[in-house]
Amino acid sequence: MSNATAVPFAGHGASQAPADRGPLAAGPVADADERTRDRVLSAVLEHGPVSAAELGDLLGFTPAAVRRHLDHLSRAGVIEVKRVAKSGAGAGRPARRYVLSSQGQSSLGNDYLDIAALALQQLQKVAGPDAVRAFAVERFADMERRYAPEIDKAGPDITDRAKALADALSRDNFVASAASIEAKPPLPAALSSVQLCQGHCPIQQLAARFPVFCDVETEVFSRLVGVDVRRLSTLARGGHVCTTHIPTGRLSAQGPPRSTAAPASLNEVNNHQQERP
């Protein structure tokens, strides 16, 4: 969308003014380029993987202008190109799509994650991996408590619940979106789904060291939407977005009763793990 919120990133800096511009013009031109690049970068964060043409349509820029800013951001290392296979027969070469790089994700600001990682490493050393899982369960229990009333207001339709979940995640800076994928004949309608994507993870570096955070988050999503979901990719494991597959073949949410309370003990966590198929 053309009013994408600018997200300033450390590292790409202000552009240099062309040599033929005078010193008085250099400042305003550089500032304007910087603001424009922030808009392009924000659009890549929100809509990636996205093509240069799509960015031009979203922001109202010419293809040449978009590519100039994309080239600058790419040289700065905050975005990268993903080759995405086109669908359909005779699709030809994979399309170029832009996404945030690992450096770009880190530039969003992940304060104190190194300290948190050291603390969790020590916790795991002293109390074992179950203690880290219990910590993750408690952290995401707060998310589940906050999100549940809003998602329940969306009603029993799984697609509506998934979109409500995406809205809630976006307010918490996960930059989420929910795209419906309808199964077309000869595929059965039961194969229809929603792809829930998160363009940013505030704890990405932490989750890379402790994947249990991603696992517990997936379990929370499953309870919130009311069906079993499957995590297809995560930023923590090298994906360009976190992607969760949510099947919508069922007419309404029929998942198990949701509990928003964190387990009272490590034994309760262990019992939960044993009960899962």
Wavefront OBJ file of the C-alpha trace (Angstrom):
o trace
v 0.000 0.000 0.000
v 1.201 3.489 -0.745
v 1.122 4.658 2.874
v 3.522 2.008 4.190
v 4.992 3.080 7.508
v 8.647 3.957 7.230
v 10.935 1.770 9.310
v 14.395 3.334 9.563
v 17.181 0.765 9.411
v 20.672 1.200 10.714
v 23.424 0.546 8.267
v 22.225 1.717 4.865
v 22.866 5.402 5.605
v 22.095 8.456 3.538
v 22.851 8.298 -0.156
v 25.621 10.381 -1.617
v 24.584 13.305 -3.776
v 25.631 13.172 -7.428
v 28.905 14.941 -8.140
v 27.283 17.586 -10.300
v 24.997 18.837 -7.540
v 25.976 21.806 -5.436
v 26.457 21.566 -1.661
v 23.131 23.287 -0.961
v 21.229 20.690 -2.952
v 23.039 17.689 -1.510
v 21.325 17.744 1.902
v 17.677 17.899 0.754
v 18.253 15.369 -2.029
v 20.000 12.931 0.317
v 17.230 13.306 2.911
v 14.545 12.706 0.291
v 16.339 9.583 -0.968
v 16.692 8.317 2.592
v 12.974 8.741 3.298
v 12.090 7.040 0.019
v 14.371 4.104 0.765
v 12.768 3.727 4.176
v 9.387 3.465 2.437
v 10.731 0.875 -0.009
v 12.306 -1.069 2.845
v 9.078 -0.981 4.859
v 7.148 -2.275 1.853
v 9.629 -5.140 1.405
v 9.241 -5.980 5.099
v 5.448 -5.942 4.939
v 4.867 -7.543 1.516
v 7.986 -9.622 0.819
v 8.747 -11.683 -1.103
v 7.724 -8.950 -3.544
v 8.818 -7.951 -7.058
v 10.101 -4.556 -8.153
v 6.974 -4.082 -10.287
v 4.716 -4.831 -7.335
v 6.635 -2.379 -5.169
v 6.216 0.286 -7.842
v 2.449 -0.266 -7.871
v 2.266 -0.233 -4.065
v 4.292 2.955 -3.651
v 3.443 4.806 -6.850
v 7.043 4.821 -8.136
v 8.377 4.182 -11.623
v 10.163 0.844 -12.169
v 13.468 2.681 -12.660
v 13.086 4.550 -9.359
v 12.193 1.389 -7.459
v 15.151 -0.528 -8.859
v 17.549 2.292 -8.011
v 16.527 2.155 -4.360
v 16.455 -1.654 -4.331
v 19.992 -1.731 -5.703
v 21.145 0.632 -2.952
v 19.468 -1.435 -0.219
v 20.862 -4.630 -1.682
v 24.407 -3.233 -1.691
v 23.888 -2.202 1.935
v 22.998 -5.811 2.731
v 19.566 -5.194 4.259
v 17.590 -6.876 1.460
v 18.278 -9.828 -0.808
v 16.815 -11.477 -3.885
v 14.876 -14.738 -3.700
v 14.192 -16.737 -6.844
v 10.535 -17.822 -6.733
v 9.261 -20.424 -9.187
v 6.296 -19.283 -11.252
v 3.157 -21.422 -11.219
v 1.546 -23.005 -14.252
v 2.794 -24.757 -17.365
v 5.642 -23.133 -19.240
v 6.303 -20.762 -16.381
v 9.848 -20.006 -17.520
v 12.629 -18.697 -15.311
v 12.017 -18.118 -11.591
v 10.891 -14.597 -10.756
v 13.024 -12.190 -8.735
v 11.452 -11.338 -5.393
v 12.889 -9.110 -2.675
v 12.932 -9.954 1.032
v 14.738 -8.643 4.093
v 18.124 -10.218 4.726
v 19.265 -11.467 8.114
v 21.148 -8.193 8.516
v 17.980 -6.265 7.716
v 16.015 -8.242 10.284
v 18.662 -7.568 12.918
v 18.615 -3.862 12.081
v 15.027 -3.650 13.296
v 16.408 -3.723 16.808
v 16.588 -6.772 19.056
v 17.844 -5.266 22.293
v 19.053 -7.511 25.107
v 18.672 -10.740 23.070
v 22.299 -11.676 23.679
v 21.800 -11.267 27.415
v 18.585 -13.299 27.260
v 20.315 -16.052 25.280
v 23.104 -16.286 27.857
v 20.535 -16.470 30.659
v 18.640 -19.265 28.898
v 21.865 -21.162 28.223
v 22.627 -21.032 31.911
v 19.058 -22.088 32.760
v 19.346 -25.046 30.383
v 22.708 -26.019 31.884
v 21.387 -25.928 35.448
v 17.791 -27.181 35.033
v 17.745 -28.900 31.649
v 15.868 -28.266 28.355
v 12.452 -28.706 30.000
v 13.094 -25.537 31.977
v 13.661 -23.578 28.757
v 10.453 -24.986 27.310
v 8.556 -24.009 30.469
v 9.903 -20.472 30.077
v 8.741 -20.361 26.440
v 5.301 -21.719 27.384
v 4.891 -19.020 30.012
v 5.971 -16.298 27.576
v 3.481 -17.317 24.891
v 0.693 -17.901 27.414
v 0.466 -14.114 27.757
v 0.083 -13.797 23.976
v -2.645 -16.429 23.982
v -4.555 -14.707 26.777
v -4.435 -11.357 24.975
v -5.312 -12.689 21.525
v -8.047 -15.177 22.441
v -10.945 -12.712 23.013
v -10.279 -10.894 19.736
v -9.998 -14.097 17.708
v -13.127 -15.537 19.312
v -15.007 -12.421 18.187
v -14.160 -13.373 14.597
v -16.513 -16.346 14.906
v -16.049 -20.022 14.050
v -14.838 -19.597 10.456
v -11.177 -20.633 10.338
v -10.215 -18.112 7.655
v -11.711 -15.261 9.678
v -9.915 -16.472 12.786
v -6.606 -16.668 10.902
v -7.026 -13.100 9.653
v -7.845 -11.927 13.187
v -4.668 -13.653 14.383
v -2.642 -11.866 11.683
v -4.073 -8.508 12.778
v -3.179 -9.198 16.404
v 0.345 -10.274 15.487
v 0.895 -7.144 13.385
v 0.047 -4.940 16.349
v 2.825 -6.737 18.225
v 5.336 -5.919 15.442
v 5.345 -9.345 13.752
v 4.271 -7.731 10.433
v 1.812 -10.552 9.735
v -0.536 -11.282 6.851
v -3.018 -14.051 6.054
v -3.524 -15.146 2.443
v -6.310 -17.540 1.463
v -5.367 -20.336 -0.935
v -8.439 -21.942 -2.469
v -8.087 -25.461 -3.823
v -9.397 -25.590 -7.393
v -10.780 -28.672 -9.185
v -9.733 -31.392 -9.550
v -8.301 -30.842 -6.062
v -10.840 -31.295 -3.260
v -12.022 -28.182 -1.434
v -10.765 -29.749 1.780
v -7.216 -28.844 0.687
v -7.945 -25.097 0.880
v -5.838 -23.257 3.402
v -4.580 -19.952 4.749
v -0.893 -19.082 4.675
v -0.094 -17.037 7.770
v 3.152 -15.114 7.209
v 5.203 -13.115 9.699
v 7.729 -10.760 8.144
v 9.497 -9.938 11.403
v 10.260 -11.826 14.599
v 11.266 -9.720 17.621
v 13.047 -12.754 19.111
v 14.515 -14.199 15.913
v 18.082 -14.485 17.216
v 16.852 -16.083 20.427
v 14.663 -18.570 18.559
v 17.591 -19.507 16.325
v 19.426 -20.743 19.418
v 16.322 -22.177 21.088
v 13.872 -23.530 18.455
v 11.443 -24.468 21.211
v 10.177 -20.864 21.047
v 8.972 -21.498 17.475
v 7.453 -24.836 18.500
v 5.485 -23.341 21.392
v 4.296 -20.419 19.255
v 2.973 -22.902 16.672
v 1.055 -24.745 19.394
v -0.513 -21.449 20.505
v -1.572 -20.658 16.930
v -3.212 -24.065 16.661
v -5.269 -23.504 19.801
v -6.231 -19.977 18.814
v -7.556 -20.822 15.338
v -9.003 -24.166 16.445
v -7.281 -26.570 14.012
v -3.940 -28.326 13.760
v -1.489 -26.063 11.924
v 1.904 -26.741 10.407
v 4.938 -24.470 10.412
v 6.482 -24.440 6.924
v 9.366 -22.048 7.511
v 10.781 -19.728 10.140
v 13.058 -16.722 10.094
v 15.052 -18.331 12.895
v 15.875 -21.305 10.673
v 16.806 -19.284 7.615
v 13.440 -18.625 5.952
v 12.669 -15.205 4.509
v 9.389 -15.198 6.497
v 7.764 -17.357 9.146
v 5.031 -19.276 7.326
v 2.275 -21.288 9.001
v -0.077 -23.524 7.000
v -3.642 -23.361 8.362
v -6.075 -25.832 6.755
v -9.537 -24.363 6.170
v -11.321 -27.442 4.800
v -13.367 -27.664 7.972
v -16.374 -25.373 8.112
v -15.600 -24.094 11.584
v -13.040 -24.272 14.330
v -13.323 -27.555 16.187
v -10.047 -27.726 18.023
v -9.541 -28.960 21.562
v -10.600 -26.749 24.470
v -8.136 -23.913 24.798
v -6.289 -23.319 28.032
v -4.655 -19.915 28.370
v -2.898 -20.692 31.635
v 0.784 -21.528 31.680
v 1.662 -24.972 33.064
v 2.150 -24.874 36.797
v 5.218 -27.087 36.743
v 7.747 -28.834 34.563
v 5.895 -32.116 35.139
v 2.825 -30.574 33.556
v 4.906 -29.608 30.530
v 6.218 -33.145 30.225
v 2.703 -34.604 30.423
v 1.557 -32.252 27.666
v 4.408 -33.393 25.430
v 3.585 -37.056 26.011
v -0.066 -36.556 25.108
v 0.697 -35.025 21.725
v 0.436 -37.532 18.832
l 1 2 3 4 5 6 7 8 9 10 11 12 13 14 15 16 17 18 19 20 21 22 23 24 25 26 27 28 29 30 31 32 33 34 35 36 37 38 39 40 41 42 43 44 45 46 47 48 49 50 51 52 53 54 55 56 57 58 59 60 61 62 63 64 65 66 67 68 69 70 71 72 73 74 75 76 77 78 79 80 81 82 83 84 85 86 87 88 89 90 91 92 93 94 95 96 97 98 99 100 101 102 103 104 105 106 107 108 109 110 111 112 113 114 115 116 117 118 119 120 121 122 123 124 125 126 127 128 129 130 131 132 133 134 135 136 137 138 139 140 141 142 143 144 145 146 147 148 149 150 151 152 153 154 155 156 157 158 159 160 161 162 163 164 165 166 167 168 169 170 171 172 173 174 175 176 177 178 179 180 181 182 183 184 185 186 187 188 189 190 191 192 193 194 195 196 197 198 199 200 201 202 203 204 205 206 207 208 209 210 211 212 213 214 215 216 217 218 219 220 221 222 223 224 225 226 227 228 229 230 231 232 233 234 235 236 237 238 239 240 241 242 243 244 245 246 247 248 249 250 251 252 253 254 255 256 257 258 259 260 261 262 263 264 265 266 267 268 269 270 271 272 273 274 275 276 277
